[in-house]
């Protein structure tokens, strides 16, 4: 059984959640580097989710 884009969508959701946590932590502590890292993780998650959706749409 193929999962098509499911694994990409799950990885994307995990990265978005991780990124949100880092972003909020950085915001709360004034750590601009951690906040930027969180924003990058969220972007990475968005891209992974879109790749997963594209894979699903192809099948």
C-alpha positions in Angstrom: 0.0 0.0 0.0 1.4 3.4 -1.0 1.1 6.4 1.2 1.6 8.8 -1.7 2.2 12.2 0.0 1.2 11.3 3.6 4.7 11.1 4.9 5.6 14.5 3.4 2.4 16.0 4.9 3.2 14.5 8.4 6.8 15.8 8.2 5.5 19.2 7.2 3.1 19.3 10.1 5.8 18.4 12.6 8.2 21.0 11.2 5.5 23.7 11.3 4.7 22.8 15.0 8.4 22.7 15.9 8.9 26.1 14.1 5.9 27.7 15.9 7.4 26.6 19.3 10.8 28.0 18.4 9.3 31.2 17.1 7.2 31.7 20.2 10.2 30.9 22.5 12.4 33.3 20.6 9.7 36.0 20.9 9.2 35.4 24.6 12.9 35.4 25.4 14.0 38.1 22.9 16.2 35.5 21.0 16.0 36.8 17.4 18.1 33.9 16.2 15.7 31.3 17.7 12.8 33.2 16.3 14.3 33.2 12.8 15.1 29.5 13.1 11.4 28.9 14.0 10.2 30.9 11.0 12.5 28.8 8.7 11.1 25.6 10.1 7.5 26.8 9.5 8.4 27.6 5.9 10.1 24.2 5.5 6.9 22.6 6.9 4.7 24.5 4.5 6.8 23.3 1.5 6.7 19.7 2.7 3.0 19.8 3.1 2.6 21.2 -0.4 4.8 18.5 -1.8 2.7 15.9 -0.1 -0.5 17.4 -1.5 1.0 17.4 -5.0 1.9 13.7 -4.7 -1.6 12.9 -3.5 -3.1 14.9 -6.5 -1.0 12.9 -9.0 -2.6 9.6 -7.9 
